[in-house]
Amino acid sequence: MNRRFFTRNLALGTFLPFVMNGKKSNRRPERPALLKPHRLKEGDLVALITPGSYIPDSGLEKAVKNLEELGLRIAPGKNMRAKYGFVAGTDSQRLEDLHAAFANPEVKAVWCARGGYGCTRLLPYIDYQLIRKNPKVFIGYSDITALHLAFLQRAGLIGFHGPVASSTFNPYTVEHFRAVVMEGRSPHTIPLAEAYLEPKDDLYKYFTLRKGRVQGELQGGNLSLLAAMAGTEFGLDATNKLIFMEDIEERPYRIDRMLTQLRQSSNLHQAAGFALGIFDGCGPDEGENSLSLQDTVIDRLAEIPVPAAYGLSFGHISQQCTLPLGVMAELDTEARTLRLLESGVK
């Protein structure tokens, strides 16, 4: 038996702060046992919410069309059309939609219409007991990384780092979404998208930092969010994890800064391996005195003696796979694949 499969599920966590002598401790509560939601089926009702930024009408129309083409029914959040500056309504409005989606027994999945910004603001106020008592498929990426990590840590819920509802749904994206969320294939191998096998853009080219094949619990998400959460009670702990990361439109010095922050706060040096997606738009400006993105990533991660590769098919790109946080997975740098060793749904 794989020791990680066995030991990671022994601890039963608590949802209450650890208190000593009447004072709140900085000690992070143990993670509850993992919860796998029921797989999504055609005809299921899906709550569509915007826990981060506002979605314009064109994006909302695209989101509805995408979900209907998957054979799903849609229940839009009550406050979906709310606006509050740079976020989609006040914190209380976005929180109300999130809680209502999980509390509704008819809703089988909660799909974020877009990312943007705002999810980290909600984390201290979420009812994690409600989430744990009503496990559902939860889908999104980018800013949604904050909710994925918090749900995993506080409720034990496996979330799905995959397309937001307004993403481009092409055959590769749909194939791997169906395989992971609707079919629960296990094991399931995710290769590079054919469109990225011989890309012209250097930022889309696959390269290996350290060769090898490694297994570990899959955790990660958007690099900017992982760095923003570092040092908080919801921050990533990379110890023995297979860490996946991606980002968009961040110049190399900012990528360097965020990876450095994670090295110093999140135990990156104790990770099992690194599976990096495509960092679209993350090259230096023309004429800028800068390392390339590839050199930056190599400088920050290659000295950590674990298998690592860049250019896998996830991120802010059109051809993206779906990755369940919390399951065991395998990175094979030579085969250029991620292989899910267990299903994220039941």
Secondary structure, DSSP 8 states (H G I E B T S, - for coil): --HHHHHTTT----SS--EETTEE-S--------B------TT-EEEEE-SSS---HHHHHHHHHHHHHTT-EEEE-TTTT--BTTBSS-HHHHHHHHHHHHH-TTEEEEEES--SS-HHHHGGG--HHHHHHS--EEEE-GGGHHHHHHHHHHH-B--EE---TTS---HHHHHHHIIIIIS--SSEEEE--GGGSS-SSGGG--EEEE--EEEEEEEEEEHHHHHHHTTSTT----TTEEEEEE-BS--HHHHHHHHHHHHHHS-GGG-SEEEEEE-BT-S--TT-----HHHHHHHHHTTSSS-EEEEEEEESSSS---EETTSEEEEETTTTEEEE-S-S--
